[in-house]
Every structure is written in C-alpha cells, then in structure tokens.
Amino acid sequence: MPNLDRLATFLAIYRQGSLSAAAAELGLTQPAVTGQLLKLEEELGEQLFVRSRQGAAPTARAAELAARIGTRIDELRGALTAGDDDVQYRETVALGGASDGMATRFLPALAPLTERGLRVTVTLGLADELLSALEAARLDLVVSSVRPRQRGITAIPLIDEEFVLVAAPALARSVDSALLETDPVPALAHLPLISYADDLPIIRRYWRSEFGRRPPNRVAMVVPDLRAILAVVVAGAGVSVLPRYIAAAALEAGSVSIVHTPVVPPLNTIYLAHRSGTARPVVTLIRDRLLERARAWGSL
C-alpha cells in the first residue's frame, strides 16, 4: 500500500505537469520528488509519467489513479489543516466547454459541489476559442474536444466519445446497402449534411477515418449544438455524425437509424485543460470531481 506522502507527491506532479513545479508546490527538492515518484512506480509496478523537456505527461494508469485518489487526498489534507473545509468551496470557478456535453454530462456532475457553496460561471463555445480564453486566464478550466497545443496549458484525458453516423429511418433506407459495402462515398453522396461548423469538423473526421476522403455531399444546415443537430436529423433534413451519448435515446426510440457501421467505432478523446502551475484548491476540486465521474461514465 503506497504511503500518503508518495501519493500526495504523485498528485502534485499530475496536477502541475512537471516534477520541478510539483517540487515548488510541495516545498521539496526536485531529487526528493523524483525519488518519491520512482518508489511509487516501483510499488505499483507501472510507469506513471513519460518525462520530457516539456514536463511529465501522465500515462493512462496515472489518470486512473489521480481520478481515484484526488478528492480523497484533498479531503484528508483539509481535515488536517482547516477548521472549516467548506471555505474552499465558497469561491467562483470559470469553466468552458461545448454546450451539448456541458448540459448532458459535465455540469450536472458538479451539483454536489454547488450544494456546498461553489459558484460556477460557464462559457459555451468552440474548443479553440475556449482554449485561448484559458490561456489568457479568463477561464480556469476547459472541457475540450481537441488536445491543447499551447504552452503553459496542461491537458488531462477525461473520456472517449464514440461517433455514429445517423439519419431519420426513411433517409437511411434510401442508401443502397450493396453499394455502401463496396463504394461507400458514392452510396452516401445524396444525403445532405447537418454539421456543427462550416469546416465539417466531426463529419470530415469520420469520412476521412472510414472512407479515406472528405465528403462530397452538400451541406443543408450548420448549427453549433449537437442536440439541435439531432433534432434536425430526426426531422429528416439530413445526416450527421454524433457522439453516441447524444443519439442514444433517439436510436432506442427508433427516431434515427445508424447509416454506416464501422469495424472499429471512431473515437475522440475529450480533455480537461487547465493552466500549468499551482491551481486554486477549488479548481482542483472541480477537476478531480469530473475525472472521478468520467470513470463511472466509461466511454460516451
């Protein structure tokens, strides 16, 4: 059983994104932090970080461990150092993300924290815009559908979302199933597209991944909300690629059908992004709460 000091050191490295930043936060030397990490990795029998000049990138095992112990370590620290651990909840955190995922998964997961006094202000938008706001310190955390590339931003894999190509049943039946097997792009070319953005980000990725090229289809509608896209697809206006969790109820009800079934379902990783360096305890609480809930969700 790893001791608490090693787990706390691991958590600091995970949150700060580097051994040197963790050492500064903990008031330790970098060799001491390195030594504790090596001992923990030896005890677990697994590597927890991939170290480079850019910092320490967590492995999948590290992400799983952090999600499992993060809030518990914080609660233990609070019990030892604070007379009123609810004080840290009575702050405001600025959180950014896409409207659909925030509404259906991420914001409801924060309800237990808001009950204790936490205030969350939410900015909805596209990933690039939100990450720029995070970099400029206008946001504290961003749930991002793209991996951040900015310096000074740490990205933690949160969850994988699975994509499905769906249409209203009547439109799905218009696809030539034999041609779909042998030459899918022409088989699907008559279907109008309902897209999230002008550059067809989700649809383009699906076509390139599954068919090796961009879709030649005409675009019938562009709407930056996946729930609205689903409603338009149900109405029969066109076809779209949606995360399975968005389409699940409609699929079960039979109001949409899967048009194409890949051998391996396309996945996209959702990241939880924050500025590198020491984070406010309340920001850490939200981050760890979302990581903990993501473990229960599995893939979206």
Phi and psi restraints in degrees (value plus and minus 20) as a CYANA .aco file:
   2 PRO   PHI     -80.7   -40.7
   2 PRO   PSI     123.0   163.0
   3 ASN   PHI     -98.2   -58.2
   3 ASN   PSI     144.3   184.3
   4 LEU   PHI     -86.3   -46.3
   4 LEU   PSI     -55.0   -15.0
   5 ASP   PHI     -81.0   -41.0
   5 ASP   PSI     -62.7   -22.7
   6 ARG   PHI     -88.0   -48.0
   6 ARG   PSI     -58.8   -18.8
   7 LEU   PHI     -86.7   -46.7
   7 LEU   PSI     -59.8   -19.8
   8 ALA   PHI     -85.6   -45.6
   8 ALA   PSI     -58.1   -18.1
   9 THR   PHI     -86.0   -46.0
   9 THR   PSI     -64.4   -24.4
  10 PHE   PHI     -76.2   -36.2
  10 PHE   PSI     -65.2   -25.2
  11 LEU   PHI     -83.9   -43.9
  11 LEU   PSI     -58.4   -18.4
  12 ALA   PHI     -84.8   -44.8
  12 ALA   PSI     -61.3   -21.3
  13 ILE   PHI     -83.7   -43.7
  13 ILE   PSI     -64.2   -24.2
  14 TYR   PHI     -80.3   -40.3
  14 TYR   PSI     -63.4   -23.4
  15 ARG   PHI     -97.6   -57.6
  15 ARG   PSI     -54.9   -14.9
  16 GLN   PHI    -105.8   -65.8
  16 GLN   PSI     -45.0    -5.0
  17 GLY   PHI      66.8   106.8
  17 GLY   PSI     -17.3    22.7
  18 SER   PHI    -180.2  -140.2
  18 SER   PSI     137.4   177.4
  19 LEU   PHI     -91.9   -51.9
  19 LEU   PSI     -56.6   -16.6
  20 SER   PHI     -86.9   -46.9
  20 SER   PSI     -60.8   -20.8
  21 ALA   PHI     -87.1   -47.1
  21 ALA   PSI     -57.9   -17.9
  22 ALA   PHI     -84.1   -44.1
  22 ALA   PSI     -60.7   -20.7
  23 ALA   PHI     -81.4   -41.4
  23 ALA   PSI     -61.5   -21.5
  24 ALA   PHI     -84.0   -44.0
  24 ALA   PSI     -61.0   -21.0
  25 GLU   PHI     -85.3   -45.3
  25 GLU   PSI     -60.7   -20.7
  26 LEU   PHI    -105.0   -65.0
  26 LEU   PSI     -31.8     8.2
  27 GLY   PHI      53.3    93.3
  27 GLY   PSI      11.6    51.6
  28 LEU   PHI    -136.4   -96.4
  28 LEU   PSI     147.6   187.6
  29 THR   PHI    -100.1   -60.1
  29 THR   PSI     136.6   176.6
  30 GLN   PHI     -83.7   -43.7
  30 GLN   PSI     -60.0   -20.0
  31 PRO   PHI     -79.2   -39.2
  31 PRO   PSI     -55.0   -15.0
  32 ALA   PHI     -86.1   -46.1
  32 ALA   PSI     -61.5   -21.5
  33 VAL   PHI     -85.0   -45.0
  33 VAL   PSI     -63.9   -23.9
  34 THR   PHI     -79.3   -39.3
  34 THR   PSI     -63.3   -23.3
  35 GLY   PHI     -82.8   -42.8
  35 GLY   PSI     -62.3   -22.3
  36 GLN   PHI     -86.1   -46.1
  36 GLN   PSI     -59.2   -19.2
  37 LEU   PHI     -84.3   -44.3
  37 LEU   PSI     -65.2   -25.2
  38 LEU   PHI     -81.4   -41.4
  38 LEU   PSI     -58.7   -18.7
  39 LYS   PHI     -86.4   -46.4
  39 LYS   PSI     -59.9   -19.9
  40 LEU   PHI     -86.2   -46.2
  40 LEU   PSI     -63.2   -23.2
  41 GLU   PHI     -82.8   -42.8
  41 GLU   PSI     -56.8   -16.8
  42 GLU   PHI     -86.1   -46.1
  42 GLU   PSI     -61.6   -21.6
  43 GLU   PHI     -84.6   -44.6
  43 GLU   PSI     -59.5   -19.5
  44 LEU   PHI    -102.9   -62.9
  44 LEU   PSI     -40.3    -0.3
  45 GLY   PHI      53.3    93.3
  45 GLY   PSI       2.7    42.7
  46 GLU   PHI    -164.8  -124.8
  46 GLU   PSI     129.9   169.9
  47 GLN   PHI     -97.9   -57.9
  47 GLN   PSI     116.6   156.6
  48 LEU   PHI    -125.1   -85.1
  48 LEU   PSI     -45.7    -5.7
  49 PHE   PHI    -159.2  -119.2
  49 PHE   PSI     128.2   168.2
  50 VAL   PHI    -123.9   -83.9
  50 VAL   PSI      92.1   132.1
  51 ARG   PHI    -111.1   -71.1
  51 ARG   PSI     119.6   159.6
  52 SER   PHI    -171.4  -131.4
  52 SER   PSI    -197.4  -157.4
  53 ARG   PHI     -83.1   -43.1
  53 ARG   PSI     -46.5    -6.5
  54 GLN   PHI    -100.5   -60.5
  54 GLN   PSI     -31.0     9.0
  55 GLY   PHI     115.0   155.0
  55 GLY   PSI    -168.2  -128.2
  56 ALA   PHI    -142.4  -102.4
  56 ALA   PSI      90.0   130.0
  57 ALA   PHI    -109.7   -69.7
  57 ALA   PSI     106.4   146.4
  58 PRO   PHI     -91.5   -51.5
  58 PRO   PSI     123.2   163.2
  59 THR   PHI    -101.1   -61.1
  59 THR   PSI     153.0   193.0
  60 ALA   PHI     -80.7   -40.7
  60 ALA   PSI     -56.9   -16.9
  61 ARG   PHI     -84.4   -44.4
  61 ARG   PSI     -58.0   -18.0
  62 ALA   PHI     -85.1   -45.1
  62 ALA   PSI     -62.6   -22.6
  63 ALA   PHI     -82.0   -42.0
  63 ALA   PSI     -61.7   -21.7
  64 GLU   PHI     -85.8   -45.8
  64 GLU   PSI     -62.0   -22.0
  65 LEU   PHI     -86.6   -46.6
  65 LEU   PSI     -63.1   -23.1
  66 ALA   PHI     -82.3   -42.3
  66 ALA   PSI     -61.1   -21.1
  67 ALA   PHI     -84.1   -44.1
  67 ALA   PSI     -52.6   -12.6
  68 ARG   PHI     -99.7   -59.7
  68 ARG   PSI     -55.5   -15.5
  69 ILE   PHI    -128.1   -88.1
  69 ILE   PSI     -33.8     6.2
  70 GLY   PHI     -74.4   -34.4
  70 GLY   PSI     -77.2   -37.2
  71 THR   PHI     -86.8   -46.8
  71 THR   PSI     -50.7   -10.7
  72 ARG   PHI     -89.6   -49.6
  72 ARG   PSI     -60.6   -20.6
  73 ILE   PHI     -84.2   -44.2
  73 ILE   PSI     -62.2   -22.2
  74 ASP   PHI     -83.1   -43.1
  74 ASP   PSI     -61.7   -21.7
  75 GLU   PHI     -84.8   -44.8
  75 GLU   PSI     -58.9   -18.9
  76 LEU   PHI     -85.2   -45.2
  76 LEU   PSI     -63.7   -23.7
  77 ARG   PHI     -80.0   -40.0
  77 ARG   PSI     -62.4   -22.4
  78 GLY   PHI     -83.5   -43.5
  78 GLY   PSI     -58.8   -18.8
  79 ALA   PHI     -85.3   -45.3
  79 ALA   PSI     -50.8   -10.8
  80 LEU   PHI    -105.7   -65.7
  80 LEU   PSI     -44.7    -4.7
  81 THR   PHI    -139.1   -99.1
  81 THR   PSI     -30.8     9.2
  82 ALA   PHI    -147.1  -107.1
  82 ALA   PSI     122.8   162.8
  83 GLY   PHI    -101.1   -61.1
  83 GLY   PSI     -48.9    -8.9
  84 ASP   PHI    -154.3  -114.3
  84 ASP   PSI      73.9   113.9
  85 ASP   PHI     -93.0   -53.0
  85 ASP   PSI     -27.3    12.7
  86 ASP   PHI     -98.3   -58.3
  86 ASP   PSI     -30.7     9.3
  87 VAL   PHI     -77.2   -37.2
  87 VAL   PSI     -60.1   -20.1
  88 GLN   PHI     -87.9   -47.9
  88 GLN   PSI     -38.7     1.3
  89 TYR   PHI    -100.6   -60.6
  89 TYR   PSI     -41.7    -1.7
  90 ARG   PHI    -106.3   -66.3
  90 ARG   PSI      36.9    76.9
  91 GLU   PHI    -155.3  -115.3
  91 GLU   PSI     155.3   195.3
  92 THR   PHI    -133.5   -93.5
  92 THR   PSI     114.8   154.8
  93 VAL   PHI    -141.5  -101.5
  93 VAL   PSI     113.6   153.6
  94 ALA   PHI    -116.0   -76.0
  94 ALA   PSI      96.9   136.9
  95 LEU   PHI    -139.1   -99.1
  95 LEU   PSI     118.8   158.8
  96 GLY   PHI    -144.3  -104.3
  96 GLY   PSI     131.7   171.7
  97 GLY   PHI     158.8   198.8
  97 GLY   PSI     155.6   195.6
  98 ALA   PHI     -94.5   -54.5
  98 ALA   PSI     125.4   165.4
  99 SER   PHI     -79.6   -39.6
  99 SER   PSI     -61.2   -21.2
 100 ASP   PHI     -88.5   -48.5
 100 ASP   PSI     -70.7   -30.7
 101 GLY   PHI     -84.7   -44.7
 101 GLY   PSI     -58.0   -18.0
 102 MET   PHI     -83.4   -43.4
 102 MET   PSI     -62.8   -22.8
 103 ALA   PHI     -90.1   -50.1
 103 ALA   PSI     -59.3   -19.3
 104 THR   PHI    -111.6   -71.6
 104 THR   PSI     -44.1    -4.1
 105 ARG   PHI    -150.0  -110.0
 105 ARG   PSI     -77.6   -37.6
 106 PHE   PHI     -97.0   -57.0
 106 PHE   PSI     -63.5   -23.5
 107 LEU   PHI     -88.4   -48.4
 107 LEU   PSI     -63.5   -23.5
 108 PRO   PHI     -77.9   -37.9
 108 PRO   PSI     -49.0    -9.0
 109 ALA   PHI     -87.2   -47.2
 109 ALA   PSI     -38.4     1.6
 110 LEU   PHI    -111.5   -71.5
 110 LEU   PSI     -21.1    18.9
 111 ALA   PHI     -73.7   -33.7
 111 ALA   PSI     -62.8   -22.8
 112 PRO   PHI     -81.2   -41.2
 112 PRO   PSI     -48.5    -8.5
 113 LEU   PHI     -98.1   -58.1
 113 LEU   PSI     -58.1   -18.1
 114 THR   PHI     -87.6   -47.6
 114 THR   PSI     -49.2    -9.2
 115 GLU   PHI     -83.4   -43.4
 115 GLU   PSI     -43.2    -3.2
 116 ARG   PHI    -115.2   -75.2
 116 ARG   PSI     -14.5    25.5
 117 GLY   PHI      94.6   134.6
 117 GLY   PSI     -25.6    14.4
 118 LEU   PHI     -86.4   -46.4
 118 LEU   PSI     120.3   160.3
 119 ARG   PHI    -136.5   -96.5
 119 ARG   PSI     108.1   148.1
 120 VAL   PHI    -137.6   -97.6
 120 VAL   PSI     107.0   147.0
 121 THR   PHI    -124.9   -84.9
 121 THR   PSI     114.5   154.5
 122 VAL   PHI    -137.7   -97.7
 122 VAL   PSI     111.8   151.8
 123 THR   PHI    -132.9   -92.9
 123 THR   PSI     105.3   145.3
 124 LEU   PHI    -123.3   -83.3
 124 LEU   PSI     121.9   161.9
 125 GLY   PHI     150.3   190.3
 125 GLY   PSI    -188.3  -148.3
 126 LEU   PHI    -102.5   -62.5
 126 LEU   PSI     134.1   174.1
 127 ALA   PHI     -78.3   -38.3
 127 ALA   PSI     -65.9   -25.9
 128 ASP   PHI     -82.0   -42.0
 128 ASP   PSI     -61.2   -21.2
 129 GLU   PHI     -85.5   -45.5
 129 GLU   PSI     -62.0   -22.0
 130 LEU   PHI     -88.4   -48.4
 130 LEU   PSI     -58.6   -18.6
 131 LEU   PHI     -87.6   -47.6
 131 LEU   PSI     -54.0   -14.0
 132 SER   PHI     -84.9   -44.9
 132 SER   PSI     -59.4   -19.4
 133 ALA   PHI     -87.0   -47.0
 133 ALA   PSI     -55.4   -15.4
 134 LEU   PHI     -85.3   -45.3
 134 LEU   PSI     -65.8   -25.8
 135 GLU   PHI     -80.5   -40.5
 135 GLU   PSI     -54.8   -14.8
 136 ALA   PHI    -106.1   -66.1
 136 ALA   PSI     -13.2    26.8
 137 ALA   PHI      47.7    87.7
 137 ALA   PSI       2.5    42.5
 138 ARG   PHI    -106.9   -66.9
 138 ARG   PSI     -36.8     3.2
 139 LEU   PHI    -146.6  -106.6
 139 LEU   PSI     134.2   174.2
 140 ASP   PHI    -117.0   -77.0
 140 ASP   PSI     -54.8   -14.8
 141 LEU   PHI    -163.9  -123.9
 141 LEU   PSI     126.5   166.5
 142 VAL   PHI    -154.3  -114.3
 142 VAL   PSI     109.8   149.8
 143 VAL   PHI    -108.7   -68.7
 143 VAL   PSI      90.5   130.5
 144 SER   PHI    -137.4   -97.4
 144 SER   PSI     116.3   156.3
 145 SER   PHI    -105.4   -65.4
 145 SER   PSI     -24.7    15.3
 146 VAL   PHI    -144.9  -104.9
 146 VAL   PSI     131.0   171.0
 147 ARG   PHI     -96.5   -56.5
 147 ARG   PSI     104.6   144.6
 148 PRO   PHI     -83.5   -43.5
 148 PRO   PSI     122.2   162.2
 149 ARG   PHI    -133.9   -93.9
 149 ARG   PSI     -25.3    14.7
 150 GLN   PHI     -89.7   -49.7
 150 GLN   PSI     124.9   164.9
 151 ARG   PHI     -88.5   -48.5
 151 ARG   PSI     125.3   165.3
 152 GLY   PHI      63.3   103.3
 152 GLY   PSI     -15.2    24.8
 153 ILE   PHI    -135.1   -95.1
 153 ILE   PSI     106.7   146.7
 154 THR   PHI    -120.5   -80.5
 154 THR   PSI     112.3   152.3
 155 ALA   PHI    -137.2   -97.2
 155 ALA   PSI     105.9   145.9
 156 ILE   PHI    -131.0   -91.0
 156 ILE   PSI     102.9   142.9
 157 PRO   PHI     -78.2   -38.2
 157 PRO   PSI     106.6   146.6
 158 LEU   PHI    -121.7   -81.7
 158 LEU   PSI     -72.2   -32.2
 159 ILE   PHI    -185.7  -145.7
 159 ILE   PSI     136.4   176.4
 160 ASP   PHI    -121.2   -81.2
 160 ASP   PSI     115.0   155.0
 161 GLU   PHI    -127.7   -87.7
 161 GLU   PSI     116.9   156.9
 162 GLU   PHI    -116.6   -76.6
 162 GLU   PSI     116.4   156.4
 163 PHE   PHI    -122.5   -82.5
 163 PHE   PSI     124.8   164.8
 164 VAL   PHI    -152.1  -112.1
 164 VAL   PSI     123.8   163.8
 165 LEU   PHI    -114.5   -74.5
 165 LEU   PSI      96.7   136.7
 166 VAL   PHI    -149.4  -109.4
 166 VAL   PSI     135.4   175.4
 167 ALA   PHI    -172.3  -132.3
 167 ALA   PSI     144.5   184.5
 168 ALA   PHI     -80.8   -40.8
 168 ALA   PSI     127.6   167.6
 169 PRO   PHI     -72.3   -32.3
 169 PRO   PSI     -61.8   -21.8
 170 ALA   PHI     -83.6   -43.6
 170 ALA   PSI     -60.1   -20.1
 171 LEU   PHI     -90.3   -50.3
 171 LEU   PSI     -58.1   -18.1
 172 ALA   PHI     -82.2   -42.2
 172 ALA   PSI     -56.1   -16.1
 173 ARG   PHI     -91.0   -51.0
 173 ARG   PSI     -33.9     6.1
 174 SER   PHI     -98.0   -58.0
 174 SER   PSI     -28.2    11.8
 175 VAL   PHI    -102.5   -62.5
 175 VAL   PSI     110.2   150.2
 176 ASP   PHI     -92.3   -52.3
 176 ASP   PSI      88.5   128.5
 177 SER   PHI     -84.3   -44.3
 177 SER   PSI     -56.2   -16.2
 178 ALA   PHI     -87.3   -47.3
 178 ALA   PSI     -64.1   -24.1
 179 LEU   PHI     -86.7   -46.7
 179 LEU   PSI     -54.3   -14.3
 180 LEU   PHI     -80.0   -40.0
 180 LEU   PSI     -55.4   -15.4
 181 GLU   PHI     -90.6   -50.6
 181 GLU   PSI     -58.2   -18.2
 182 THR   PHI    -117.0   -77.0
 182 THR   PSI     -52.2   -12.2
 183 ASP   PHI    -170.3  -130.3
 183 ASP   PSI      57.7    97.7
 184 PRO   PHI     -85.1   -45.1
 184 PRO   PSI     -53.7   -13.7
 185 VAL   PHI     -81.7   -41.7
 185 VAL   PSI     -71.0   -31.0
 186 PRO   PHI     -83.0   -43.0
 186 PRO   PSI     -53.6   -13.6
 187 ALA   PHI     -83.5   -43.5
 187 ALA   PSI     -50.8   -10.8
 188 LEU   PHI    -120.9   -80.9
 188 LEU   PSI     -24.1    15.9
 189 ALA   PHI     -84.5   -44.5
 189 ALA   PSI     -43.1    -3.1
 190 HIS   PHI    -101.8   -61.8
 190 HIS   PSI     -27.9    12.1
 191 LEU   PHI    -104.4   -64.4
 191 LEU   PSI     102.8   142.8
 192 PRO   PHI     -86.7   -46.7
 192 PRO   PSI     127.2   167.2
 193 LEU   PHI    -119.5   -79.5
 193 LEU   PSI     120.2   160.2
 194 ILE   PHI    -133.0   -93.0
 194 ILE   PSI      91.6   131.6
 195 SER   PHI    -135.3   -95.3
 195 SER   PSI     137.3   177.3
 196 TYR   PHI     -97.3   -57.3
 196 TYR   PSI     -51.0   -11.0
 197 ALA   PHI    -172.5  -132.5
 197 ALA   PSI     146.7   186.7
 198 ASP   PHI     -79.2   -39.2
 198 ASP   PSI     -53.6   -13.6
 199 ASP   PHI    -107.0   -67.0
 199 ASP   PSI      -9.2    30.8
 200 LEU   PHI      33.2    73.2
 200 LEU   PSI      31.8    71.8
 201 PRO   PHI     -78.7   -38.7
 201 PRO   PSI     -67.4   -27.4
 202 ILE   PHI     -97.8   -57.8
 202 ILE   PSI     -65.0   -25.0
 203 ILE   PHI     -83.6   -43.6
 203 ILE   PSI     -65.2   -25.2
 204 ARG   PHI     -79.8   -39.8
 204 ARG   PSI     -62.2   -22.2
 205 ARG   PHI     -83.0   -43.0
 205 ARG   PSI     -61.1   -21.1
 206 TYR   PHI     -83.7   -43.7
 206 TYR   PSI     -69.4   -29.4
 207 TRP   PHI     -80.4   -40.4
 207 TRP   PSI     -63.5   -23.5
 208 ARG   PHI     -88.1   -48.1
 208 ARG   PSI     -58.9   -18.9
 209 SER   PHI     -87.4   -47.4
 209 SER   PSI     -62.9   -22.9
 210 GLU   PHI    -113.1   -73.1
 210 GLU   PSI     -53.2   -13.2
 211 PHE   PHI    -139.6   -99.6
 211 PHE   PSI     -27.0    13.0
 212 GLY   PHI      59.1    99.1
 212 GLY   PSI      -6.9    33.1
 213 ARG   PHI    -179.1  -139.1
 213 ARG   PSI     148.3   188.3
 214 ARG   PHI     -92.4   -52.4
 214 ARG   PSI     135.1   175.1
 215 PRO   PHI     -94.6   -54.6
 215 PRO   PSI     116.3   156.3
 216 PRO   PHI    -106.8   -66.8
 216 PRO   PSI     -22.6    17.4
 217 ASN   PHI     -83.5   -43.5
 217 ASN   PSI     132.9   172.9
 218 ARG   PHI     -95.6   -55.6
 218 ARG   PSI     131.8   171.8
 219 VAL   PHI    -118.1   -78.1
 219 VAL   PSI     100.4   140.4
 220 ALA   PHI    -108.4   -68.4
 220 ALA   PSI     -52.0   -12.0
 221 MET   PHI    -177.8  -137.8
 221 MET   PSI     124.4   164.4
 222 VAL   PHI    -142.6  -102.6
 222 VAL   PSI     100.5   140.5
 223 VAL   PHI    -164.5  -124.5
 223 VAL   PSI     102.5   142.5
 224 PRO   PHI    -104.0   -64.0
 224 PRO   PSI      30.1    70.1
 225 ASP   PHI    -172.4  -132.4
 225 ASP   PSI      99.3   139.3
 226 LEU   PHI     -85.9   -45.9
 226 LEU   PSI     -51.5   -11.5
 227 ARG   PHI     -87.3   -47.3
 227 ARG   PSI     -58.4   -18.4
 228 ALA   PHI     -87.5   -47.5
 228 ALA   PSI     -58.8   -18.8
 229 ILE   PHI     -79.1   -39.1
 229 ILE   PSI     -64.5   -24.5
 230 LEU   PHI     -78.8   -38.8
 230 LEU   PSI     -63.1   -23.1
 231 ALA   PHI     -81.9   -41.9
 231 ALA   PSI     -59.6   -19.6
 232 VAL   PHI     -88.9   -48.9
 232 VAL   PSI     -58.8   -18.8
 233 VAL   PHI     -84.1   -44.1
 233 VAL   PSI     -64.2   -24.2
 234 VAL   PHI     -78.3   -38.3
 234 VAL   PSI     -56.6   -16.6
 235 ALA   PHI     -92.9   -52.9
 235 ALA   PSI     -28.8    11.2
 236 GLY   PHI      72.7   112.7
 236 GLY   PSI      -4.8    35.2
 237 ALA   PHI     -98.7   -58.7
 237 ALA   PSI     -38.5     1.5
 238 GLY   PHI     150.4   190.4
 238 GLY   PSI    -186.8  -146.8
 239 VAL   PHI    -135.8   -95.8
 239 VAL   PSI     132.1   172.1
 240 SER   PHI    -173.1  -133.1
 240 SER   PSI     146.2   186.2
 241 VAL   PHI    -126.7   -86.7
 241 VAL   PSI     103.5   143.5
 242 LEU   PHI    -151.4  -111.4
 242 LEU   PSI     132.0   172.0
 243 PRO   PHI     -80.7   -40.7
 243 PRO   PSI     122.1   162.1
 244 ARG   PHI     -78.7   -38.7
 244 ARG   PSI     -54.7   -14.7
 245 TYR   PHI     -86.7   -46.7
 245 TYR   PSI     -47.0    -7.0
 246 ILE   PHI     -94.4   -54.4
 246 ILE   PSI     -59.2   -19.2
 247 ALA   PHI    -110.4   -70.4
 247 ALA   PSI     -27.3    12.7
 248 ALA   PHI     -77.2   -37.2
 248 ALA   PSI     -68.2   -28.2
 249 ALA   PHI     -85.7   -45.7
 249 ALA   PSI     -59.9   -19.9
 250 ALA   PHI     -86.9   -46.9
 250 ALA   PSI     -57.6   -17.6
 251 LEU   PHI     -83.8   -43.8
 251 LEU   PSI     -63.2   -23.2
 252 GLU   PHI     -85.6   -45.6
 252 GLU   PSI     -56.9   -16.9
 253 ALA   PHI     -97.6   -57.6
 253 ALA   PSI     -34.4     5.6
 254 GLY   PHI      63.5   103.5
 254 GLY   PSI      -7.9    32.1
 255 SER   PHI    -103.6   -63.6
 255 SER   PSI     -33.5     6.5
 256 VAL   PHI    -156.7  -116.7
 256 VAL   PSI     138.1   178.1
 257 SER   PHI    -146.9  -106.9
 257 SER   PSI     130.6   170.6
 258 ILE   PHI     -97.4   -57.4
 258 ILE   PSI     106.1   146.1
 259 VAL   PHI    -106.9   -66.9
 259 VAL   PSI     -54.1   -14.1
 260 HIS   PHI    -159.8  -119.8
 260 HIS   PSI     115.1   155.1
 261 THR   PHI    -135.0   -95.0
 261 THR   PSI      87.2   127.2
 262 PRO   PHI     -91.6   -51.6
 262 PRO   PSI     138.1   178.1
 263 VAL   PHI     -84.4   -44.4
 263 VAL   PSI     -65.6   -25.6
 264 VAL   PHI    -140.0  -100.0
 264 VAL   PSI      98.9   138.9
 265 PRO   PHI     -80.4   -40.4
 265 PRO   PSI     114.0   154.0
 266 PRO   PHI     -86.3   -46.3
 266 PRO   PSI     117.6   157.6
 267 LEU   PHI    -142.8  -102.8
 267 LEU   PSI     131.7   171.7
 268 ASN   PHI    -153.6  -113.6
 268 ASN   PSI     111.9   151.9
 269 THR   PHI    -104.6   -64.6
 269 THR   PSI     110.8   150.8
 270 ILE   PHI    -114.4   -74.4
 270 ILE   PSI     111.9   151.9
 271 TYR   PHI    -130.3   -90.3
 271 TYR   PSI     130.1   170.1
 272 LEU   PHI    -126.7   -86.7
 272 LEU   PSI      95.0   135.0
 273 ALA   PHI    -131.5   -91.5
 273 ALA   PSI     121.6   161.6
 274 HIS   PHI    -169.3  -129.3
 274 HIS   PSI     143.5   183.5
 275 ARG   PHI     -91.6   -51.6
 275 ARG   PSI     118.9   158.9
 276 SER   PHI     -87.9   -47.9
 276 SER   PSI     133.1   173.1
 277 GLY   PHI      89.6   129.6
 277 GLY   PSI    -195.8  -155.8
 278 THR   PHI     -87.3   -47.3
 278 THR   PSI     103.7   143.7
 279 ALA   PHI    -120.1   -80.1
 279 ALA   PSI     130.6   170.6
 280 ARG   PHI     -80.2   -40.2
 280 ARG   PSI     123.6   163.6
 281 PRO   PHI     -74.5   -34.5
 281 PRO   PSI     -55.3   -15.3
 282 VAL   PHI     -88.9   -48.9
 282 VAL   PSI     -52.0   -12.0
 283 VAL   PHI     -87.0   -47.0
 283 VAL   PSI     -61.2   -21.2
 284 THR   PHI     -82.6   -42.6
 284 THR   PSI     -57.3   -17.3
 285 LEU   PHI     -80.4   -40.4
 285 LEU   PSI     -65.5   -25.5
 286 ILE   PHI     -85.6   -45.6
 286 ILE   PSI     -64.1   -24.1
 287 ARG   PHI     -78.5   -38.5
 287 ARG   PSI     -66.9   -26.9
 288 ASP   PHI     -91.1   -51.1
 288 ASP   PSI     -51.7   -11.7
 289 ARG   PHI     -83.8   -43.8
 289 ARG   PSI     -64.0   -24.0
 290 LEU   PHI     -86.8   -46.8
 290 LEU   PSI     -59.6   -19.6
 291 LEU   PHI     -84.1   -44.1
 291 LEU   PSI     -59.5   -19.5
 292 GLU   PHI     -84.5   -44.5
 292 GLU   PSI     -64.1   -24.1
 293 ARG   PHI     -87.4   -47.4
 293 ARG   PSI     -54.9   -14.9
 294 ALA   PHI     -81.7   -41.7
 294 ALA   PSI     -53.3   -13.3
 295 ARG   PHI     -81.8   -41.8
 295 ARG   PSI     -56.9   -16.9
 296 ALA   PHI     -94.9   -54.9
 296 ALA   PSI     -50.9   -10.9
 297 TRP   PHI     -92.2   -52.2
 297 TRP   PSI     -48.8    -8.8
 298 GLY   PHI      51.1    91.1
 298 GLY   PSI    -154.1  -114.1
 299 SER   PHI    -114.3   -74.3
 299 SER   PSI     129.2   169.2
